[in-house]
């Protein structure tokens, strides 16, 4: 029996990964339409080039759709993106935290607003160019549920960014590039004459229109925020003042360069104290942590029983380390099997069981 032809909406950023995702869906015989999201950007008062979902990206996505012989839609999600992603990003930095906008965007925009739009238009599923997989498992009631799985190409794996996408959303999601290596994606794009075959990858926080610190400073100026209260002190753990700063949002835990202070030893940001508008620095070994708390957490069935041993990543590019996770009040306490550098409030701690994402949470102020 031939597999059923599905109506597939492909989220097309104008990059090579989503373009190949569309190609693979067409090759599989599905009824495919490409869709590009028009998102808010700090430089939208100017003609911007590059970055995710810029005017150039929309044009590139349209060219790929013409090459594939499929229709191309553009959906305007500027309002939700600005309120849920960009504004939240700035607020977190002003609180002395280091947010991950891609995690929020995936939950609220790509697999929120866009997936809702896809369903309302009668599409069976949404395909994206993420390097990840959807894994079917049985929950504690023996009913089928879905988890995010790691990609075949671990050097490009994006499962970290998807921990907040709920199982019921994953039921309508396809990741065609999940079993491919990046070089294979490039090769497929070139072999099929896709116009984006050699296009560079987009930046993180691309909506900031350049340096994210300038973006946050601009938000402060526009809203005349007292939190832009520019200056404060940089001190060591003994309270000795080593210098001054012009905004805590310019710093993140683990940072070494750009501190603007002179010292005989290398100093790193150990913590940020927003209530005192103070940045505390010290030697690298003081930036190692063996335990921390996470809030706003989720654990997906059938892996929600605690305490439990998981692999955990504290940043997208960090190594996965073993950890014991247990409840502590409303939070989760994470006890690492080995000290790690730069556990950063605001970043996501993502929990893994082998190749599956079983949950995650937001790292709290230490």
N, C-alpha and C positions, 0 to 999 in steps of 0.2 A: 504494500500500500504506500502510495506517495505521501510524504509529509504534507500537512495542511499549510497552504500559503497564508502567511500572516500579514496583516497591515502593520508595518514597522515605521515608527518615527525615529530618525537618527539625529541626535544632538550633534551638530557640526560646528566646531569652533573655528574652522578655517585652517586647522592644523592637519598634519599627516595622519595622526592616530585616528581621529574621528572620520577622516576621509576614507581610510582603509576599512574602518568599521562599516561605513555605508556600502563600499564596494563588496565586502564579504556578504552583507545582507542581500544585495542585488544578485550576487552569484548563487546564493542559496535559493533563489527563486521567489523571494518574498516581494510584496507590494511595498516599495520603499519610498519615503519622502524625507528630505533633509530639512532640518530646522536649526536656525541660528538665533541665539538670544541676543537682543540688544540690551546691554547692561550699562548702568550708570558708571561714569568715569570722571575723576577729578579734572581731567583736561578736556571735557566735552565742549567747553567754550572755544576750543581750538580744533583744528583738524589733526587728529592724532593718528599715528602709524604704529603698527606692531602691538604687542600685548594681546591679551585674550579679548575676543569679541570687539575689536576696534572696527572702524569702517573698512579697513583693508581686509580684516578677517572675514567680514560679511561678504565682501566681494570675492575673496578666495573660495569660500564655501559655495557661493553661487556658481563659480567656474567649475568646481568639482562636480556639482549636481548636473550641470550641462554636459560635462564629459560622460557622466554615468547615465544620462538620459532620464533623470528623475526630477520631480518638482522640488522647489526650494521655498520654504517659508521663513519669515523673520518675525519673531515674537518680541514685543517690547516688555521687558521685565525690569525696567530702570527703577521704578518706585520701590518694589520689594527688595531689589538688590541693594539700593542705597540705604533703606531703613534697617534691613536685617543683617547685611554684611558690612558695608562700608562704614556706616555710623557706629555699629557695634565694635568694629575694629578700632576706631578712634577712641571710643569710650574706654575700652579695655586698656589701651596704652596709657591713657590718662590716669588709670587706677594703678599703674605700676605693674601691669601684667602684659604678657606677650601672647596675643591671640593667634589662632590659626584660621584665617578667613576661608580657606578652601573647605574645611570641615563644615563650617556654617553654610557656605554656598551649596554644597552637595545636599545637605539636609533640607534647606528651605527653598532653594531655587531650582537646581537641576533635577533633584528627585522629589521636589515638592511642587512648586508652581508649574514647571515644565511637564512633569509626569501627569499632573492633573489636567493640563491642557491637552496632552496626548490622549488621555482617556476620554475627555469631552468631545474630541474630534473623531472618536471611534477607532483609534489605533489599538492593536492588541498589546503592543509592548514598546518600550523606549530602549534604543540601543545607544551606547556612548563609546568613546574611544579610551575609556579607563583601562589601565593594566590591572585587572582584578578578575575575579570569577564569582558566580553565584552558585552556592552549594546547597543542595537539598538534604535536610536531616530530619529526623523524627524527634519531636519534643517529648516532654514527660507524659503526655497523654497519647503518645504513639501517633499523633497527627503530624503531617508533613509541614515543615516550616523552612525558612531560607536564611542562610548566613552569607556574609561576604567572605570570599576565599582569596588567598594570595594568588598572584599572577605567576605564570611560568617563568617570566623574566624577573627574578627577584631584584635585580638592579634598578628596575623601573616600577616595581610593585607599588600600587597606589591604594591598597586596601586600608592603610592607615587613615586616609582621608574620608573613609566611608563608614566609620564605626557608628555614626548616628543615624544612618539610613535604616529604618525599621524593616523587619521581615516582610510585612504585608506590601511594602513598596518594592522590595526585591523580587517579588513574585511576577512583576511586570517589567523586569529589567534584563537586558542582555549586554554582555561585554564581549564583543567579537574578537578583540585583540588580547583577551586574557590568556590564551594559550600560545601566544606568539612572542618571539624575541623582538626587541626594537629593530635590530638589523633586518629581520624578516619583514617587518612592517614597511621599512624604507624600500626594501627590495620589491615588494609587491606594488608599492606606489609607483616606483620607477618603471617597472615592467608593464604597468597599465597606463602609463603616460598621464598620471595625475599631476596637475600643475603645482601641487604643494609638496612633491616628493622630496625636495631638498630644503624645505622651509625650516627655519630654526624654531625651537620650542619657546613657548611663552614664559614670561617671568612670573614669580610669585607676587601676590598683592599687586597685580598689574593695574587694578583700578586706581591705584594711588598716583598714577601719572608721573612716576619718577621715584625719588627717594621717599619712603613711607614716613620718615621723620618730618619732611617738609609738608607732606599731606596732613599729618596730625596737627602740626603747627598752624596750618591754614584753617583747619576746622576750629581750632581755638580762637583764631583771629575773627573768623566769621561769626562765631557765637559769643565772642567776647567772654570766653570762659575764664573764670577765676583759676581754674586748674592749670591754665596755660601759664599761670603764675610762674612764670619763667623760672627764676633762679632758686637754688637750694644748695646744700653742701654735699660734697663727696668726702666720706670719712672712712677710717678703718674701724675694726671691731672694738677698739679701745676708746673710740670717740674722738680720736685725733682728726682734725679737719685737714684734708690733703688738697682740697680745691673746691671749686664751685661748678655748678651746672646750670643750664638754662632750660630745664624741663626733664622730668623723670622719664617721659615717653621716649627720650633719646637713648635709653639704656635697656639692656636685657640681661638676665642672669647668665653668667658664663662669658660675657663680653670682655675682651681684653683691649682691643684697639679703640682709638677714639675717645679715651677717657679724659684726655686733656689735663693729665697730671704727670708730674715727674717723680720717678721712684727708682731706687737702686735694684729692686726686684720686680718681676712681672706681677702685676696686679690684675685681678679679675673681679667683675661684679658678682658679689655673693648674694645680695638681696636688695630689694627696693622697698623703702618705707614711705608709702604715699602720704600717710597722715603727718609725717614730719618733713615731707618733700626732700627726702634724704636718700642717697645712694651709698651703700656700704660695699667696700672693696677689701680684698685680701689675697693671699697666695692661693694658687690653684688647688692645693689639697683641701682648702676650706670650702671649695665649691663642689666637693664630692658629697653625695647623699646616699644613705642606705635605706631610708624610708621616707614616705611622704603621704599626704592625704589627697583624695580626689573627691570632688563634688559633682553634682549634675550627672551622675553615673547611670549606666544601663548595663545589664547583663542579659544576654539572650538565652532563652531555653534551647537546649536542655543543660546549659552550663551555668545556671544562676545560683547553684547551691554553694554556700560559703561556710567555712573558709575553703579556699581552693588554691592550687598551684597553676599559674599561667605564665606564659611568656609575655613580657611587656615592653613596649617601645614608648619612650618619653618624648621623642620628636620623630619626624618623618625619616630623617637620615641617621637616627641613632641605631645602635645595635640592639637587637632583642635580647633581653636578659630574663632569667627566671625570677619569679616573685611569688610570695605568699600574699594572697589578698583576703582580707577579712573586714567585717563591718566594724565601724567605730562611730556610734551615734548615727547621724544621718549621712555620714561620709563612708568612704572605703579607705582603709589603711593598707598601704602597699609596702611590703618589706622585701627589699631586693636581695637576690642571692649574692650580689657583689656591688660595691659602690659604683655609682655612675656620676659623670660630670654634667653639671648644668641642668639639674631638674628645675624647670622654669614655670612659675605660676602663670596660668592662662593657656598653656599648651595642653594638648591632649595626651593622656596616658591611655594607650590602646592595648587591650588584652587579647592574647592569641592562645589557642589550643592547636598546636601543630600548624596546619595551613588555614585554620578558620579564625575569623575575627569573632570573639565571643562577647565583646563589650568594650567599655571604655569610660572615661570620665575626664573632668577638667582639673588639672593640678591646682591645688590651693596655695595661698601664700604660706611659705614655710615658717 
